[in-house]
Amino acid sequence: MAWNKEPESAKSEGRLTHDKLLQMVYARHLRKLQANSLDAGGSFGRGAIETSYTVTTLDEPTHPANGDALVTETATGKPHETPVQDYDEGARSPAVPMHEPASPTNGHRAPDAVTDAAKPDAVSKNGEHSEPSQSKPDSSPEKPAEETKKKSRRWGRRVRKAVWVAAAAVAAFALVRGHAELRVGGPFNVLPVENSDVRASVDGVVDKIYVHEGDYVHEGQPIARLTDIDTRAALEKTEAQLAEASAKLKMQVAGPTANEIEVAKANVTKAEDNLKYSQIRLAMVKRVFDENLISRKEYEDAAALESAARNDLAVAKDQLNLLLSGTRPEDIEATRAQIEQFKADQRHLGEQRRMLMVYSPSDGVVATPTLQLKQLTHQLVKKGDLIAKIFDLRTVTAQIAVDEKDIADVQVDQKVVLRARAYPDEIFYGKVNFVSTSLLGTAPAGASGAEGASLPLPSSSSSAAAKRTILITTQIDNHSLLLKPEMTGQAKILCGRRRALDLVTRRLAHTIKVEFWSWL
């Protein structure tokens, strides 16, 4: 420690050592603590305790005027005592300049602040020490504040404890005496009640489309029209054949006329004359041939003419006999059967031509995109090809996937509340219509696919691999046409009011009764 100025007494009696200065400082400090303790009337312990790292620089006490020397350590080991004048005598010692102590060499940092008990007396402007002020007791201003804080903290703890106890009591009472609605939930998807496919009944080229997406159509309303060029040609041919067969049947039923019989007889007479002439000519040719006057070829030609005349006579006689005997019943039946065949062909072609106009099979809304409908124009479609879809959306069906653990509480005619993802602010209502008899397996949450996509899984698959669900069917009134096919959301089935305690312990009881029971 370095000092800016040595005390004047040290100049007269010799240089003071470091130990003597410390003894003087500590002696004066102890006297001040004793005086403060007596004045405060029991406020002992307020003085600051010096540590080994606290260095306090104070004024050097004045050299006593009575010539008493500084008390040095005696052989008995008592510490040096420095006589210090009492403050009540009004003795003041000259001010001694001081400075900040140097940093200690042992590596410890000297404290920046000096405690109130170790501070020197205040120095006045003229260089003299001011009178020390009497220490005030600490309990007067601070004690009531501390006690008030402690009381407020105690009251706060008590209030909080009371609130928690009251809340626990209310919760226990609500669990035991309260009742709430048991709600079984699950994802759902929307299906139309009636899904009608408009398909082509015959092969043909689409000539015109009459509807667009979103149009509401009635049963029997035209949807599309196919070209009928080939069908119309085949129908006209069949109609001509039918007319011919009908006319033939009429002739067979009416029988031959007198004129026909006369013509037939004339044909017979003519055939007989031709036969006679052929026979005479053949006889003449034969005599000449026997005399070797003509060639064999001429003889053979004459024989051929005679044979042809004989055959013509036989045919003419058969025709005459047929006309005279009338038409056979078998021929009439054959003609009638042929007529029926032509009529069937006519009906078939007419039906095909009628089916070239495609009609709506039911009432509903056209669900096929307009662009797809336009692309069908002038395209060849085969029999059975899809042209459009008609959905009846006034009433839709929702399929709810319910966990098998909750299916025991679900019954038919229970109320269902649904909320679709497309309309989070709208609530739809329905009733349970059907509980599926088969169990489905839903892919786990980590698997790909949208929520609610159900896949049949083997019944032996573990619950870790798949979540077993049962489909619940409900019908929803959708006259607003807000719900569309394949929309999804969440549904809750209201299964009746139960005790709150039963609702809280429901899953735990299920686990104990099933899972833990299997371990026994």
Secondary structure, DSSP 8 states (H G I E B T S, - for coil): ---SS--HHHHHH----HHHHHHHHHHHHHHHHHHHHHHHTS-TT-S----TT-----------TT--------TT----------GGGT---B----------TTS----SS--GGG----B-TTSBB--------SHHHHHHHHHHHHHHHHHHHHHHHHHHHHHHHHHHHHHHH-EEEEEEEEEEEEEEEEEEEEE-SS-EEEEEE---TT-EE-TT-EEEEE--HHHHHHHHHHHHHHHHHHHHHHHHHH---HHHHHHHHHHHHHHHHHHHHHHHHHHHHHHHHHTT-S-HHHHHHHHHHHHHHHHHHHHHHHHHHHHHH---HHHHHHHHHHHHHHHHHHHHHHHHHHHTEEE-SSSEEE-S-HHHHHHTTT-EE-TT-EEEEEEEEEEEEEEEEEEGGGGGG--TT-EEEEEESS-TT--EEEEEEEE-SS-EEE--TTSSS-TT-EE---TTS-TTT-EEEEEEEEEEE-TT----TT-EEEEEEEEEEEEHHHHHSHHHHHIIIIIIHHH-
